[in-house]
Amino acid sequence: MAPQTRGHFFSPFQLRGGQPMYADSMEAAVQEIMRRRAQPGLLERMDGFLHDFPFPFDRPFLTIARHVASARMEDMTFLDMSRRADLPPVWFTYNQDKFCFSNREKRQLVESRVAERQGRKGGYTGPGFCLMDSPKRHDGQPLNRLSTRHGVALAQFHRQLRSAAGLDQYTLLDISDWLHARGGRAEVYYKPLLALFLAHAVMVEDFETAGTFKCHIVERAITELKRDYGLEPLIVRLPTTPFDGWYHASCQPVLRQAGFIV
């Protein structure tokens, strides 16, 4: 398969130095990863970063990385993207990271809404819920030590939500230990993490709201990988809406039975 030209393969979203950030499309990313995997010696060059990664690399896969996997609307979007790409979906999690109520993604693990009904203009309405009493008091605690107000481990309850949404059949991989072995801080582990997406998998993510994190951590990691390997990580931009952190309607019976929705 002939290499894609840069003008076709990459989207117009760029790093500060003009380097491209996202693949132009999922189709282009899938074609490119197959081309890269066919290059002699490329996979072996990744062994320094990935020799102890806790997942087999016998075929390429599609990944979204979240602190705790659940059944939010963005999870359903990711699943649909994996089906269209014909790549197995794998959720990476970081359950040992610390809770921070001011972080929207982490806050929505304990306090959010259910996308029960879709309005005529495309938005959603639905009931809100909170899994914990006074969640702000838990700032700084590891996510894997948090429980709902009924004493169920937070990650376990989100697995129940995934089961209700039909997501329990797909792979979850907590990479906390692997990340901690690489320093446990994003500025240290993001380069080896993104190295996964040079030839082993395709990442689905949206960094456009990441602010300083994107500028100082993600961009630096991408730039260094390009310098070291001559390749950019394969990242497909996740389509975003204001409802991505809301939970799929199929979660409502579980939330109602547990008393989180009246």
N, C-alpha and C positions, 0 to 999 in steps of 0.2 A: 504494500500500500504506500503510495507516495506521501511524503510529508505535507502537512497543511501549510499554506503560506501564512505568514503572520497576519496579514490583513484579513484573511478569512477566519483564522482560528481564534483570534482573541477579540474580546469585546472592547468598547471604547473606554471602559473604566480603567484608570491607570494609577500607578503609584506616583509619588512626587517626582521621580526622575523620568517619567514617561514610560516606564515599564508596565506592560499589561498585567492585570490582576485576575480577571475572570476569563474562562473560555467563552467563545462566542455563542455556543449552544451546547446542549447536552449531546447531541449527535456528534458535534465536532470533538468534544472531550472523549467520547467513547472511541471514536476512530483513532484519536491521537494516543490513547493509552494502549490500544492494541498494537499500534505501530511501534511505540516505545518498548513494549514487552518483547517484541520480536528482534530488538537490537541486541546483538551478541554482547554479553558481559554487563549490560546495564543493571539488571536485577542484582547481580553479585556485588556491584559497586555500592549498593545500599546496605550491605550487611553490617557495616560499622555502626549505622544508626539503628538498624531494625532486626539484628540477629536474635534478640530476646523478646521481640514483640509477641504478645500472647494470642496470636491469631494466625491461622495458616494463610499463605499467599498463593494457593494453587490456582486461583482465578481472580480477576479483578472484581471489585465490589464498590458500592456507593455508600458513602458515609455522611452522617450528620453528627456533630459532637455537641452534647448538652450535659449539664451537670447531673441531671436526673432525667432519664427517658420517661415519657408519659404519652398521653393521647391528646395533645393540643392540636389545634388546626394546622400548625406548621408540620407536625408529625405526619398528618394525613397527606399534606402536600408533598412531603418528602417521599412517602410511600408511593404516591402516584408517579412521581418523577422516576423512581426506581423501576416501576413497571414499564414505563415508556422507554427507559434506557435498556431494559432487559438485563439489569445488573442486580445481584442480591443486595438488599438494604441491610446495613449494619449501623446500629446506634452506638456510638462511643459515649461513655459516661465518665464523670469525674465526681463520684459520690463522696470522696474525702475532702472536697473543697469546702470552704467555710461559708456559712449562710450570711447574707448581707441584705437586709430588707430594702435598702436603697437601690440595689441592683434589680432592675425590672425582671429579668429572666428568673432570678432566684426567688423574688417575691411572688411571681406567678406560680411557683411550685406550691405555695401555701394559700394564696389569695388570688382568685380570678373569677371568671364567669363561664357559663356553659353556653355555647352557640346553639340555642334551642330552635330558634326560628329565623329564617332569612327574610329580610324586608324587601320591598319592591325596588329599592335602590341598591340592593346588593349587600347591605350591611346585615348584622345579626343583632338579635335581642335574646336575652335569657337571664336566668337567675345567677346571682353571685354566691360565692361560698368562701369560707375561710377554714382551713384544716387545723389551725392551731390557735390557742388563746394568746393574745398579745405577742404576735410573732416578732416584733421588734426586740423583745427581751432576749431573743435567741441569737442575736447578731454575734458573729465570731465563732459559733459552734459548728463543728463539722456536719455536713448534711447527713452523713450516714449515722449520726447520733440523734437526729431529730425524730420526733414521733408526732402523730396527730393527737388531738386532745382526747382520743379514745385509747391511746397507748399503742397504736399500730405504727411500726417504723415507716417513716415518710416514703422511702424508696419502695417498700413493700406495698403501700397503699397505691402508689402510682403504677405498680405492676398490675394491680387489680383494675385500674382504669384502662390500662393497655389491653388487658384481657377482654374487657367489655367492648372495646373498640375493634377487636379482632387482630391486635398487634402482637399478641403473646407468642405467635408462631415465628416471629422474626428475631434475629440475633441481637442481643444486648451484650456489650463488652465494656466492663468497667476497667478503664486503663489507669486508675489512680496510682497503683503501685509502680507502673511503668513511668508515669509522669514524675512521681516522687524520686525515682531512681535517677532522673535527669534534672534534679534540682527543686522540683515542686513549684517553681515559679514560671509564669508564662514567658518571661523574657529569656529564660534558659531553655525550657522544653519546647517552645514553639517551632524552632528550626527542625529538630528531629521529628516532631509531629507532622509538620508539613512535608517532610521528606517522604512520608508514606504516599503522598499524592504525586510523586514524580513518575511512578510506574506501577504501583501496586493497587491504587484505588483512586476514585474520584470523590472529591469533597463537595458537599452542598452547603453553602453558607452565604450570609450577607454581612459584609463588614462595613457597609456604608454608614451605619449609625454608631460604629465603635469608637469614633473620635480618636483620642490619644492612643488607645490600644492599637488601632489600625496603623497609625502613623509610626509609632515607636517600636512595636513588637512584630506585628504581622508583616509590614512592609520590609523591615530589616531582615526577617527570616527569609522572605521570598528573594530579596536581593542577594543574600549570602548563598542560597541554594543555586540561584542562577549563576553566580560567580564560580561555585565549586563544581557544578555538574552541567552547566550550560543549558539547563531546563527550568521552566517555571512549574510550580505545582499545578495540578489540574483541579481548578475550583470552578464550579458552576454556581452562578448566583441564585440564591433561594428567592423566589418571588415573595414579596412581603405585602401584608395588609395590616390594618389596625387590629385585626382579630386573631393574629397568629398565636398569641398567648392564651386565647380562650380555649376551652376544652370541647371536644367533639360531643355532639348530642347524645351519643351512645353511652357517655359517662354518667349521664344524669341518674339512672336507676341506682348505680353504686353510691353516688353521692347522697341521694335521697335516703337510701336504706341505712347509711351510716349516720344520718341526721345532720348532714352538712347543708342540705337544701330542705327547706320546710315545704 
